[in-house]
Amino acid sequence: MNNETSPIVDNCDPVLNSQLSILNLPTAYAPNIEYISAIARSEGFSIDVSEPYVRQTLRNRCEILTSQGVQKLSIPIAKKTSQSGVIKDTKIDYAENWQRRHWRSIQGSYNNSPYFLYYQDELKVFYEKRYDFLVDFNSEILAFILKKIQIKTVVSSEGKHSRNTPLKQENPSTSLGITTPYQQVFTNNKFVPNLSSFDLLFNCGPESRAYFFK
């Protein structure tokens, strides 16, 4: 991975370009609903792949809902790049079969959701293909999510950005509409907000896009 920006998108701190209204986002694994909401409401976005890799963040971790509650899925990072390397050079560690483990967790959690069966064959491909770099894997997952949610936005390689517009990992903002309940498989009568966008897609399917504009 050699480009300064990735053609596809927490501390998750997007930056808004004052002229082009382009969000500059960190890479994220199956990003949460707040992250996708920011893209849906923007005129375009880019991914900053020149930032340092930050451990234990949305860059290599997402959250899904299981029968036991929220489960974190983390992509293992090769040790030689996890300490001081920039994100574009951060490699995935395949010492363990994390792809099979993640896929089984996703399948077990969402097999009974209304729309998982419609997407599983296409999604499973990402968990069978070997990716050297974290950014490449994340970008392909993100492109899949945006396509299925039908979010069409400009992807920019713009490198100069200004005004900060922070997004929070916890206590999601009601202004983005991401605390509005939708039907979930495992809720125990309590809605869990701001999970991985997988949760929204598998539960709402074609209606996922409308969720961001209520």
PyMOL commands that place a pseudoatom at each C-alpha (Angstrom):
pseudoatom trace, name=CA, resn=MET, resi=1, chain=A, elem=C, hetatm=0, pos=[0.000, 0.000, 0.000]
pseudoatom trace, name=CA, resn=ASN, resi=2, chain=A, elem=C, hetatm=0, pos=[1.873, 3.093, -1.213]
pseudoatom trace, name=CA, resn=ASN, resi=3, chain=A, elem=C, hetatm=0, pos=[-0.722, 5.803, -1.805]
pseudoatom trace, name=CA, resn=GLU, resi=4, chain=A, elem=C, hetatm=0, pos=[-1.168, 8.683, 0.631]
pseudoatom trace, name=CA, resn=THR, resi=5, chain=A, elem=C, hetatm=0, pos=[-4.944, 8.334, 0.501]
pseudoatom trace, name=CA, resn=SER, resi=6, chain=A, elem=C, hetatm=0, pos=[-7.010, 5.251, -0.165]
pseudoatom trace, name=CA, resn=PRO, resi=7, chain=A, elem=C, hetatm=0, pos=[-9.636, 5.448, -2.893]
pseudoatom trace, name=CA, resn=ILE, resi=8, chain=A, elem=C, hetatm=0, pos=[-12.232, 3.973, -0.611]
pseudoatom trace, name=CA, resn=VAL, resi=9, chain=A, elem=C, hetatm=0, pos=[-12.751, 5.240, 3.720]
pseudoatom trace, name=CA, resn=ASP, resi=10, chain=A, elem=C, hetatm=0, pos=[-12.026, 5.496, 16.735]
pseudoatom trace, name=CA, resn=ASN, resi=11, chain=A, elem=C, hetatm=0, pos=[-11.152, 7.506, 17.813]
pseudoatom trace, name=CA, resn=CYS, resi=12, chain=A, elem=C, hetatm=0, pos=[-12.622, 8.411, 14.429]
pseudoatom trace, name=CA, resn=ASP, resi=13, chain=A, elem=C, hetatm=0, pos=[-11.799, 12.003, 13.572]
pseudoatom trace, name=CA, resn=PRO, resi=14, chain=A, elem=C, hetatm=0, pos=[-12.917, 12.973, 10.081]
pseudoatom trace, name=CA, resn=VAL, resi=15, chain=A, elem=C, hetatm=0, pos=[-11.803, 16.331, 8.714]
pseudoatom trace, name=CA, resn=LEU, resi=16, chain=A, elem=C, hetatm=0, pos=[-14.009, 18.420, 6.444]
pseudoatom trace, name=CA, resn=ASN, resi=17, chain=A, elem=C, hetatm=0, pos=[-12.409, 20.158, 3.472]
pseudoatom trace, name=CA, resn=SER, resi=18, chain=A, elem=C, hetatm=0, pos=[-13.629, 23.773, 3.484]
pseudoatom trace, name=CA, resn=GLN, resi=19, chain=A, elem=C, hetatm=0, pos=[-14.026, 23.941, -0.304]
pseudoatom trace, name=CA, resn=LEU, resi=20, chain=A, elem=C, hetatm=0, pos=[-14.985, 20.441, -1.398]
pseudoatom trace, name=CA, resn=SER, resi=21, chain=A, elem=C, hetatm=0, pos=[-16.849, 19.201, 1.702]
pseudoatom trace, name=CA, resn=ILE, resi=22, chain=A, elem=C, hetatm=0, pos=[-14.703, 16.085, 1.654]
pseudoatom trace, name=CA, resn=LEU, resi=23, chain=A, elem=C, hetatm=0, pos=[-14.407, 13.991, 4.813]
pseudoatom trace, name=CA, resn=ASN, resi=24, chain=A, elem=C, hetatm=0, pos=[-10.935, 12.675, 5.573]
pseudoatom trace, name=CA, resn=LEU, resi=25, chain=A, elem=C, hetatm=0, pos=[-11.414, 9.475, 7.566]
pseudoatom trace, name=CA, resn=PRO, resi=26, chain=A, elem=C, hetatm=0, pos=[-9.163, 6.875, 9.164]
pseudoatom trace, name=CA, resn=THR, resi=27, chain=A, elem=C, hetatm=0, pos=[-9.478, 3.351, 7.836]
pseudoatom trace, name=CA, resn=ALA, resi=28, chain=A, elem=C, hetatm=0, pos=[-11.912, 1.170, 9.780]
pseudoatom trace, name=CA, resn=TYR, resi=29, chain=A, elem=C, hetatm=0, pos=[-12.873, -2.498, 9.857]
pseudoatom trace, name=CA, resn=ALA, resi=30, chain=A, elem=C, hetatm=0, pos=[-16.580, -2.944, 9.012]
pseudoatom trace, name=CA, resn=PRO, resi=31, chain=A, elem=C, hetatm=0, pos=[-17.104, 0.580, 10.401]
pseudoatom trace, name=CA, resn=ASN, resi=32, chain=A, elem=C, hetatm=0, pos=[-19.815, 1.491, 12.843]
pseudoatom trace, name=CA, resn=ILE, resi=33, chain=A, elem=C, hetatm=0, pos=[-23.069, 3.174, 11.913]
pseudoatom trace, name=CA, resn=GLU, resi=34, chain=A, elem=C, hetatm=0, pos=[-21.873, 6.639, 12.951]
pseudoatom trace, name=CA, resn=TYR, resi=35, chain=A, elem=C, hetatm=0, pos=[-18.975, 6.354, 10.504]
pseudoatom trace, name=CA, resn=ILE, resi=36, chain=A, elem=C, hetatm=0, pos=[-21.288, 5.324, 7.629]
pseudoatom trace, name=CA, resn=SER, resi=37, chain=A, elem=C, hetatm=0, pos=[-23.752, 8.051, 8.586]
pseudoatom trace, name=CA, resn=ALA, resi=38, chain=A, elem=C, hetatm=0, pos=[-21.010, 10.670, 8.223]
pseudoatom trace, name=CA, resn=ILE, resi=39, chain=A, elem=C, hetatm=0, pos=[-20.214, 9.378, 4.732]
pseudoatom trace, name=CA, resn=ALA, resi=40, chain=A, elem=C, hetatm=0, pos=[-23.888, 9.271, 3.752]
pseudoatom trace, name=CA, resn=ARG, resi=41, chain=A, elem=C, hetatm=0, pos=[-24.339, 12.924, 4.726]
pseudoatom trace, name=CA, resn=SER, resi=42, chain=A, elem=C, hetatm=0, pos=[-21.136, 14.149, 3.101]
pseudoatom trace, name=CA, resn=GLU, resi=43, chain=A, elem=C, hetatm=0, pos=[-20.394, 15.229, -0.459]
pseudoatom trace, name=CA, resn=GLY, resi=44, chain=A, elem=C, hetatm=0, pos=[-17.408, 12.897, -0.593]
pseudoatom trace, name=CA, resn=PHE, resi=45, chain=A, elem=C, hetatm=0, pos=[-14.667, 11.267, 1.438]
pseudoatom trace, name=CA, resn=SER, resi=46, chain=A, elem=C, hetatm=0, pos=[-11.112, 10.005, 1.425]
pseudoatom trace, name=CA, resn=ILE, resi=47, chain=A, elem=C, hetatm=0, pos=[-9.121, 7.785, 3.765]
pseudoatom trace, name=CA, resn=ASP, resi=48, chain=A, elem=C, hetatm=0, pos=[-5.978, 8.997, 5.473]
pseudoatom trace, name=CA, resn=VAL, resi=49, chain=A, elem=C, hetatm=0, pos=[-3.505, 6.157, 5.074]
pseudoatom trace, name=CA, resn=SER, resi=50, chain=A, elem=C, hetatm=0, pos=[-0.456, 8.162, 6.083]
pseudoatom trace, name=CA, resn=GLU, resi=51, chain=A, elem=C, hetatm=0, pos=[-1.397, 8.353, 9.778]
pseudoatom trace, name=CA, resn=PRO, resi=52, chain=A, elem=C, hetatm=0, pos=[0.375, 6.166, 12.357]
pseudoatom trace, name=CA, resn=TYR, resi=53, chain=A, elem=C, hetatm=0, pos=[-1.292, 2.866, 13.149]
pseudoatom trace, name=CA, resn=VAL, resi=54, chain=A, elem=C, hetatm=0, pos=[-3.178, 3.077, 16.467]
pseudoatom trace, name=CA, resn=ARG, resi=55, chain=A, elem=C, hetatm=0, pos=[-3.717, -0.167, 18.346]
pseudoatom trace, name=CA, resn=GLN, resi=56, chain=A, elem=C, hetatm=0, pos=[-7.080, -1.384, 19.649]
pseudoatom trace, name=CA, resn=THR, resi=57, chain=A, elem=C, hetatm=0, pos=[-9.227, 1.049, 17.660]
pseudoatom trace, name=CA, resn=LEU, resi=58, chain=A, elem=C, hetatm=0, pos=[-11.793, 0.843, 14.887]
pseudoatom trace, name=CA, resn=ARG, resi=59, chain=A, elem=C, hetatm=0, pos=[-8.912, 0.546, 12.444]
pseudoatom trace, name=CA, resn=ASN, resi=60, chain=A, elem=C, hetatm=0, pos=[-8.737, -3.181, 13.106]
pseudoatom trace, name=CA, resn=ARG, resi=61, chain=A, elem=C, hetatm=0, pos=[-11.766, -3.826, 15.302]
pseudoatom trace, name=CA, resn=CYS, resi=62, chain=A, elem=C, hetatm=0, pos=[-15.537, -3.865, 14.943]
pseudoatom trace, name=CA, resn=GLU, resi=63, chain=A, elem=C, hetatm=0, pos=[-18.462, -4.814, 17.168]
pseudoatom trace, name=CA, resn=ILE, resi=64, chain=A, elem=C, hetatm=0, pos=[-21.347, -7.157, 16.385]
pseudoatom trace, name=CA, resn=LEU, resi=65, chain=A, elem=C, hetatm=0, pos=[-24.332, -8.280, 18.443]
pseudoatom trace, name=CA, resn=THR, resi=66, chain=A, elem=C, hetatm=0, pos=[-24.515, -11.912, 19.560]
pseudoatom trace, name=CA, resn=SER, resi=67, chain=A, elem=C, hetatm=0, pos=[-26.803, -13.888, 21.850]
pseudoatom trace, name=CA, resn=GLN, resi=68, chain=A, elem=C, hetatm=0, pos=[-24.287, -13.152, 24.626]
pseudoatom trace, name=CA, resn=GLY, resi=69, chain=A, elem=C, hetatm=0, pos=[-24.194, -9.420, 23.964]
pseudoatom trace, name=CA, resn=VAL, resi=70, chain=A, elem=C, hetatm=0, pos=[-21.732, -7.218, 22.089]
pseudoatom trace, name=CA, resn=GLN, resi=71, chain=A, elem=C, hetatm=0, pos=[-18.690, -9.041, 20.705]
pseudoatom trace, name=CA, resn=LYS, resi=72, chain=A, elem=C, hetatm=0, pos=[-15.519, -7.348, 19.503]
pseudoatom trace, name=CA, resn=LEU, resi=73, chain=A, elem=C, hetatm=0, pos=[-13.870, -8.782, 16.399]
pseudoatom trace, name=CA, resn=SER, resi=74, chain=A, elem=C, hetatm=0, pos=[-10.210, -7.792, 16.101]
pseudoatom trace, name=CA, resn=ILE, resi=75, chain=A, elem=C, hetatm=0, pos=[-7.900, -8.331, 13.149]
pseudoatom trace, name=CA, resn=PRO, resi=76, chain=A, elem=C, hetatm=0, pos=[-4.423, -9.370, 14.385]
pseudoatom trace, name=CA, resn=ILE, resi=77, chain=A, elem=C, hetatm=0, pos=[-1.605, -7.115, 13.215]
pseudoatom trace, name=CA, resn=ALA, resi=78, chain=A, elem=C, hetatm=0, pos=[1.929, -8.237, 12.358]
pseudoatom trace, name=CA, resn=LYS, resi=79, chain=A, elem=C, hetatm=0, pos=[4.201, -7.236, 15.246]
pseudoatom trace, name=CA, resn=LYS, resi=80, chain=A, elem=C, hetatm=0, pos=[6.827, -5.527, 13.135]
pseudoatom trace, name=CA, resn=THR, resi=81, chain=A, elem=C, hetatm=0, pos=[4.283, -2.969, 11.874]
pseudoatom trace, name=CA, resn=SER, resi=82, chain=A, elem=C, hetatm=0, pos=[2.007, -2.612, 14.892]
pseudoatom trace, name=CA, resn=GLN, resi=83, chain=A, elem=C, hetatm=0, pos=[4.304, -0.471, 17.035]
pseudoatom trace, name=CA, resn=SER, resi=84, chain=A, elem=C, hetatm=0, pos=[5.608, 2.356, 14.857]
pseudoatom trace, name=CA, resn=GLY, resi=85, chain=A, elem=C, hetatm=0, pos=[4.483, 1.782, 11.258]
pseudoatom trace, name=CA, resn=VAL, resi=86, chain=A, elem=C, hetatm=0, pos=[2.046, 4.027, 9.418]
pseudoatom trace, name=CA, resn=ILE, resi=87, chain=A, elem=C, hetatm=0, pos=[-1.357, 2.590, 8.600]
pseudoatom trace, name=CA, resn=LYS, resi=88, chain=A, elem=C, hetatm=0, pos=[-0.709, 2.111, 4.874]
pseudoatom trace, name=CA, resn=ASP, resi=89, chain=A, elem=C, hetatm=0, pos=[2.186, -0.258, 5.682]
pseudoatom trace, name=CA, resn=THR, resi=90, chain=A, elem=C, hetatm=0, pos=[0.424, -2.122, 8.469]
pseudoatom trace, name=CA, resn=LYS, resi=91, chain=A, elem=C, hetatm=0, pos=[0.248, -5.830, 7.647]
pseudoatom trace, name=CA, resn=ILE, resi=92, chain=A, elem=C, hetatm=0, pos=[-2.221, -8.436, 8.824]
pseudoatom trace, name=CA, resn=ASP, resi=93, chain=A, elem=C, hetatm=0, pos=[-0.963, -11.378, 10.883]
pseudoatom trace, name=CA, resn=TYR, resi=94, chain=A, elem=C, hetatm=0, pos=[-2.175, -14.798, 9.716]
pseudoatom trace, name=CA, resn=ALA, resi=95, chain=A, elem=C, hetatm=0, pos=[-0.545, -16.863, 12.452]
pseudoatom trace, name=CA, resn=GLU, resi=96, chain=A, elem=C, hetatm=0, pos=[-4.085, -17.705, 13.521]
pseudoatom trace, name=CA, resn=ASN, resi=97, chain=A, elem=C, hetatm=0, pos=[-7.078, -18.244, 11.252]
pseudoatom trace, name=CA, resn=TRP, resi=98, chain=A, elem=C, hetatm=0, pos=[-8.870, -15.074, 12.324]
pseudoatom trace, name=CA, resn=GLN, resi=99, chain=A, elem=C, hetatm=0, pos=[-10.873, -14.935, 9.082]
pseudoatom trace, name=CA, resn=ARG, resi=100, chain=A, elem=C, hetatm=0, pos=[-12.590, -18.244, 9.814]
pseudoatom trace, name=CA, resn=ARG, resi=101, chain=A, elem=C, hetatm=0, pos=[-13.228, -17.197, 13.410]
pseudoatom trace, name=CA, resn=HIS, resi=102, chain=A, elem=C, hetatm=0, pos=[-14.688, -13.836, 12.405]
pseudoatom trace, name=CA, resn=TRP, resi=103, chain=A, elem=C, hetatm=0, pos=[-16.851, -15.377, 9.700]
pseudoatom trace, name=CA, resn=ARG, resi=104, chain=A, elem=C, hetatm=0, pos=[-18.230, -17.996, 12.081]
pseudoatom trace, name=CA, resn=SER, resi=105, chain=A, elem=C, hetatm=0, pos=[-19.064, -15.273, 14.604]
pseudoatom trace, name=CA, resn=ILE, resi=106, chain=A, elem=C, hetatm=0, pos=[-20.801, -13.149, 11.969]
pseudoatom trace, name=CA, resn=GLN, resi=107, chain=A, elem=C, hetatm=0, pos=[-22.675, -16.131, 10.570]
pseudoatom trace, name=CA, resn=GLY, resi=108, chain=A, elem=C, hetatm=0, pos=[-23.725, -17.343, 14.008]
pseudoatom trace, name=CA, resn=SER, resi=109, chain=A, elem=C, hetatm=0, pos=[-24.922, -13.899, 15.020]
pseudoatom trace, name=CA, resn=TYR, resi=110, chain=A, elem=C, hetatm=0, pos=[-26.835, -12.947, 11.878]
pseudoatom trace, name=CA, resn=ASN, resi=111, chain=A, elem=C, hetatm=0, pos=[-27.929, -16.194, 10.255]
pseudoatom trace, name=CA, resn=ASN, resi=112, chain=A, elem=C, hetatm=0, pos=[-31.454, -15.569, 11.555]
pseudoatom trace, name=CA, resn=SER, resi=113, chain=A, elem=C, hetatm=0, pos=[-31.552, -11.911, 10.573]
pseudoatom trace, name=CA, resn=PRO, resi=114, chain=A, elem=C, hetatm=0, pos=[-33.893, -10.949, 7.707]
pseudoatom trace, name=CA, resn=TYR, resi=115, chain=A, elem=C, hetatm=0, pos=[-31.224, -10.195, 5.101]
pseudoatom trace, name=CA, resn=PHE, resi=116, chain=A, elem=C, hetatm=0, pos=[-28.010, -12.034, 5.963]
pseudoatom trace, name=CA, resn=LEU, resi=117, chain=A, elem=C, hetatm=0, pos=[-28.738, -14.825, 3.488]
pseudoatom trace, name=CA, resn=TYR, resi=118, chain=A, elem=C, hetatm=0, pos=[-28.973, -12.269, 0.670]
pseudoatom trace, name=CA, resn=TYR, resi=119, chain=A, elem=C, hetatm=0, pos=[-25.459, -10.963, 1.321]
pseudoatom trace, name=CA, resn=GLN, resi=120, chain=A, elem=C, hetatm=0, pos=[-23.521, -13.880, 2.797]
pseudoatom trace, name=CA, resn=ASP, resi=121, chain=A, elem=C, hetatm=0, pos=[-22.112, -15.348, -0.424]
pseudoatom trace, name=CA, resn=GLU, resi=122, chain=A, elem=C, hetatm=0, pos=[-20.588, -12.045, -1.550]
pseudoatom trace, name=CA, resn=LEU, resi=123, chain=A, elem=C, hetatm=0, pos=[-19.347, -11.155, 1.912]
pseudoatom trace, name=CA, resn=LYS, resi=124, chain=A, elem=C, hetatm=0, pos=[-17.785, -14.539, 2.603]
pseudoatom trace, name=CA, resn=VAL, resi=125, chain=A, elem=C, hetatm=0, pos=[-15.322, -13.970, -0.259]
pseudoatom trace, name=CA, resn=PHE, resi=126, chain=A, elem=C, hetatm=0, pos=[-13.544, -11.294, 1.807]
pseudoatom trace, name=CA, resn=TYR, resi=127, chain=A, elem=C, hetatm=0, pos=[-12.988, -13.841, 4.577]
pseudoatom trace, name=CA, resn=GLU, resi=128, chain=A, elem=C, hetatm=0, pos=[-11.497, -16.380, 2.195]
pseudoatom trace, name=CA, resn=LYS, resi=129, chain=A, elem=C, hetatm=0, pos=[-9.122, -14.080, 0.334]
pseudoatom trace, name=CA, resn=ARG, resi=130, chain=A, elem=C, hetatm=0, pos=[-5.756, -13.287, 1.913]
pseudoatom trace, name=CA, resn=TYR, resi=131, chain=A, elem=C, hetatm=0, pos=[-4.893, -9.585, 2.171]
pseudoatom trace, name=CA, resn=ASP, resi=132, chain=A, elem=C, hetatm=0, pos=[-1.385, -8.433, 3.047]
pseudoatom trace, name=CA, resn=PHE, resi=133, chain=A, elem=C, hetatm=0, pos=[-2.352, -4.933, 4.191]
pseudoatom trace, name=CA, resn=LEU, resi=134, chain=A, elem=C, hetatm=0, pos=[-5.061, -3.903, 6.654]
pseudoatom trace, name=CA, resn=VAL, resi=135, chain=A, elem=C, hetatm=0, pos=[-6.058, -0.872, 4.579]
pseudoatom trace, name=CA, resn=ASP, resi=136, chain=A, elem=C, hetatm=0, pos=[-6.755, -3.022, 1.527]
pseudoatom trace, name=CA, resn=PHE, resi=137, chain=A, elem=C, hetatm=0, pos=[-9.016, -5.404, 3.439]
pseudoatom trace, name=CA, resn=ASN, resi=138, chain=A, elem=C, hetatm=0, pos=[-10.861, -2.557, 5.140]
pseudoatom trace, name=CA, resn=SER, resi=139, chain=A, elem=C, hetatm=0, pos=[-11.348, -0.685, 1.885]
pseudoatom trace, name=CA, resn=GLU, resi=140, chain=A, elem=C, hetatm=0, pos=[-12.925, -3.645, 0.128]
pseudoatom trace, name=CA, resn=ILE, resi=141, chain=A, elem=C, hetatm=0, pos=[-15.271, -4.323, 3.047]
pseudoatom trace, name=CA, resn=LEU, resi=142, chain=A, elem=C, hetatm=0, pos=[-16.252, -0.646, 3.095]
pseudoatom trace, name=CA, resn=ALA, resi=143, chain=A, elem=C, hetatm=0, pos=[-16.904, -0.601, -0.652]
pseudoatom trace, name=CA, resn=PHE, resi=144, chain=A, elem=C, hetatm=0, pos=[-19.159, -3.651, -0.221]
pseudoatom trace, name=CA, resn=ILE, resi=145, chain=A, elem=C, hetatm=0, pos=[-21.114, -2.000, 2.593]
pseudoatom trace, name=CA, resn=LEU, resi=146, chain=A, elem=C, hetatm=0, pos=[-21.597, 1.292, 0.730]
pseudoatom trace, name=CA, resn=LYS, resi=147, chain=A, elem=C, hetatm=0, pos=[-22.732, -0.527, -2.406]
pseudoatom trace, name=CA, resn=LYS, resi=148, chain=A, elem=C, hetatm=0, pos=[-25.293, -2.645, -0.571]
pseudoatom trace, name=CA, resn=ILE, resi=149, chain=A, elem=C, hetatm=0, pos=[-26.604, 0.306, 1.443]
pseudoatom trace, name=CA, resn=GLN, resi=150, chain=A, elem=C, hetatm=0, pos=[-26.716, 2.240, -1.852]
pseudoatom trace, name=CA, resn=ILE, resi=151, chain=A, elem=C, hetatm=0, pos=[-24.684, 5.193, -0.654]
pseudoatom trace, name=CA, resn=LYS, resi=152, chain=A, elem=C, hetatm=0, pos=[-23.190, 6.957, -3.650]
pseudoatom trace, name=CA, resn=THR, resi=153, chain=A, elem=C, hetatm=0, pos=[-20.564, 9.541, -2.812]
pseudoatom trace, name=CA, resn=VAL, resi=154, chain=A, elem=C, hetatm=0, pos=[-17.485, 11.112, -4.329]
pseudoatom trace, name=CA, resn=VAL, resi=155, chain=A, elem=C, hetatm=0, pos=[-14.198, 9.460, -3.404]
pseudoatom trace, name=CA, resn=SER, resi=156, chain=A, elem=C, hetatm=0, pos=[-11.399, 12.016, -3.257]
pseudoatom trace, name=CA, resn=SER, resi=157, chain=A, elem=C, hetatm=0, pos=[-7.610, 11.993, -3.142]
pseudoatom trace, name=CA, resn=GLU, resi=158, chain=A, elem=C, hetatm=0, pos=[-7.587, 15.586, -1.882]
pseudoatom trace, name=CA, resn=GLY, resi=159, chain=A, elem=C, hetatm=0, pos=[-4.722, 16.009, 0.531]
pseudoatom trace, name=CA, resn=LYS, resi=160, chain=A, elem=C, hetatm=0, pos=[-5.390, 19.378, 2.193]
pseudoatom trace, name=CA, resn=HIS, resi=161, chain=A, elem=C, hetatm=0, pos=[-8.032, 19.571, 4.871]
pseudoatom trace, name=CA, resn=SER, resi=162, chain=A, elem=C, hetatm=0, pos=[-9.137, 22.057, 7.495]
pseudoatom trace, name=CA, resn=ARG, resi=163, chain=A, elem=C, hetatm=0, pos=[-12.048, 22.192, 9.935]
pseudoatom trace, name=CA, resn=ASN, resi=164, chain=A, elem=C, hetatm=0, pos=[-12.266, 19.259, 12.358]
pseudoatom trace, name=CA, resn=THR, resi=165, chain=A, elem=C, hetatm=0, pos=[-15.573, 17.431, 12.774]
pseudoatom trace, name=CA, resn=PRO, resi=166, chain=A, elem=C, hetatm=0, pos=[-14.973, 14.733, 15.406]
pseudoatom trace, name=CA, resn=LEU, resi=167, chain=A, elem=C, hetatm=0, pos=[-16.998, 11.530, 15.631]
pseudoatom trace, name=CA, resn=LYS, resi=168, chain=A, elem=C, hetatm=0, pos=[-17.134, 9.615, 18.893]
pseudoatom trace, name=CA, resn=GLN, resi=169, chain=A, elem=C, hetatm=0, pos=[-16.901, 5.877, 19.382]
pseudoatom trace, name=CA, resn=GLU, resi=170, chain=A, elem=C, hetatm=0, pos=[-19.144, 5.951, 22.423]
pseudoatom trace, name=CA, resn=ASN, resi=171, chain=A, elem=C, hetatm=0, pos=[-22.297, 7.901, 23.278]
pseudoatom trace, name=CA, resn=PRO, resi=172, chain=A, elem=C, hetatm=0, pos=[-23.292, 8.257, 19.623]
pseudoatom trace, name=CA, resn=SER, resi=173, chain=A, elem=C, hetatm=0, pos=[-24.664, 11.599, 18.541]
pseudoatom trace, name=CA, resn=THR, resi=174, chain=A, elem=C, hetatm=0, pos=[-28.443, 11.918, 18.233]
pseudoatom trace, name=CA, resn=SER, resi=175, chain=A, elem=C, hetatm=0, pos=[-27.861, 14.603, 15.576]
pseudoatom trace, name=CA, resn=LEU, resi=176, chain=A, elem=C, hetatm=0, pos=[-26.657, 11.851, 13.214]
pseudoatom trace, name=CA, resn=GLY, resi=177, chain=A, elem=C, hetatm=0, pos=[-29.785, 9.811, 13.849]
pseudoatom trace, name=CA, resn=ILE, resi=178, chain=A, elem=C, hetatm=0, pos=[-27.849, 6.730, 14.845]
pseudoatom trace, name=CA, resn=THR, resi=179, chain=A, elem=C, hetatm=0, pos=[-29.655, 6.087, 18.128]
pseudoatom trace, name=CA, resn=THR, resi=180, chain=A, elem=C, hetatm=0, pos=[-32.978, 5.490, 16.349]
pseudoatom trace, name=CA, resn=PRO, resi=181, chain=A, elem=C, hetatm=0, pos=[-33.950, 1.871, 17.090]
pseudoatom trace, name=CA, resn=TYR, resi=182, chain=A, elem=C, hetatm=0, pos=[-34.324, -0.725, 14.349]
pseudoatom trace, name=CA, resn=GLN, resi=183, chain=A, elem=C, hetatm=0, pos=[-35.118, -4.416, 14.717]
pseudoatom trace, name=CA, resn=GLN, resi=184, chain=A, elem=C, hetatm=0, pos=[-32.154, -6.482, 15.924]
pseudoatom trace, name=CA, resn=VAL, resi=185, chain=A, elem=C, hetatm=0, pos=[-31.843, -10.252, 16.293]
pseudoatom trace, name=CA, resn=PHE, resi=186, chain=A, elem=C, hetatm=0, pos=[-30.589, -10.241, 19.901]
pseudoatom trace, name=CA, resn=THR, resi=187, chain=A, elem=C, hetatm=0, pos=[-31.926, -7.267, 21.832]
pseudoatom trace, name=CA, resn=ASN, resi=188, chain=A, elem=C, hetatm=0, pos=[-33.595, -8.522, 25.029]
pseudoatom trace, name=CA, resn=ASN, resi=189, chain=A, elem=C, hetatm=0, pos=[-35.951, -5.587, 24.479]
pseudoatom trace, name=CA, resn=LYS, resi=190, chain=A, elem=C, hetatm=0, pos=[-33.023, -3.146, 24.558]
pseudoatom trace, name=CA, resn=PHE, resi=191, chain=A, elem=C, hetatm=0, pos=[-31.678, -1.592, 21.373]
pseudoatom trace, name=CA, resn=VAL, resi=192, chain=A, elem=C, hetatm=0, pos=[-27.875, -1.545, 21.042]
pseudoatom trace, name=CA, resn=PRO, resi=193, chain=A, elem=C, hetatm=0, pos=[-26.760, 1.475, 18.952]
pseudoatom trace, name=CA, resn=ASN, resi=194, chain=A, elem=C, hetatm=0, pos=[-23.702, 2.143, 16.810]
pseudoatom trace, name=CA, resn=LEU, resi=195, chain=A, elem=C, hetatm=0, pos=[-22.568, -1.393, 16.148]
pseudoatom trace, name=CA, resn=SER, resi=196, chain=A, elem=C, hetatm=0, pos=[-20.774, -2.408, 12.976]
pseudoatom trace, name=CA, resn=SER, resi=197, chain=A, elem=C, hetatm=0, pos=[-22.738, -1.406, 9.896]
pseudoatom trace, name=CA, resn=PHE, resi=198, chain=A, elem=C, hetatm=0, pos=[-23.066, -5.159, 9.288]
pseudoatom trace, name=CA, resn=ASP, resi=199, chain=A, elem=C, hetatm=0, pos=[-25.751, -5.116, 11.989]
pseudoatom trace, name=CA, resn=LEU, resi=200, chain=A, elem=C, hetatm=0, pos=[-27.818, -2.495, 10.165]
pseudoatom trace, name=CA, resn=LEU, resi=201, chain=A, elem=C, hetatm=0, pos=[-27.352, -4.107, 6.750]
pseudoatom trace, name=CA, resn=PHE, resi=202, chain=A, elem=C, hetatm=0, pos=[-28.307, -7.626, 7.835]
pseudoatom trace, name=CA, resn=ASN, resi=203, chain=A, elem=C, hetatm=0, pos=[-31.348, -6.437, 9.794]
pseudoatom trace, name=CA, resn=CYS, resi=204, chain=A, elem=C, hetatm=0, pos=[-32.648, -3.713, 7.478]
pseudoatom trace, name=CA, resn=GLY, resi=205, chain=A, elem=C, hetatm=0, pos=[-31.364, -4.701, 4.055]
pseudoatom trace, name=CA, resn=PRO, resi=206, chain=A, elem=C, hetatm=0, pos=[-32.603, -2.346, 1.288]
pseudoatom trace, name=CA, resn=GLU, resi=207, chain=A, elem=C, hetatm=0, pos=[-34.051, -0.007, 3.926]
pseudoatom trace, name=CA, resn=SER, resi=208, chain=A, elem=C, hetatm=0, pos=[-30.619, 0.643, 5.449]
pseudoatom trace, name=CA, resn=ARG, resi=209, chain=A, elem=C, hetatm=0, pos=[-30.016, 3.800, 3.410]
pseudoatom trace, name=CA, resn=ALA, resi=210, chain=A, elem=C, hetatm=0, pos=[-33.281, 5.378, 4.570]
pseudoatom trace, name=CA, resn=TYR, resi=211, chain=A, elem=C, hetatm=0, pos=[-32.142, 4.926, 8.185]
pseudoatom trace, name=CA, resn=PHE, resi=212, chain=A, elem=C, hetatm=0, pos=[-29.551, 7.698, 7.755]
pseudoatom trace, name=CA, resn=PHE, resi=213, chain=A, elem=C, hetatm=0, pos=[-32.054, 10.238, 6.495]
pseudoatom trace, name=CA, resn=LYS, resi=214, chain=A, elem=C, hetatm=0, pos=[-34.950, 9.906, 8.921]
for i in range(1, 214): cmd.bond("trace and resi %d" % i, "trace and resi %d" % (i + 1))
show_as sticks, trace
zoom trace
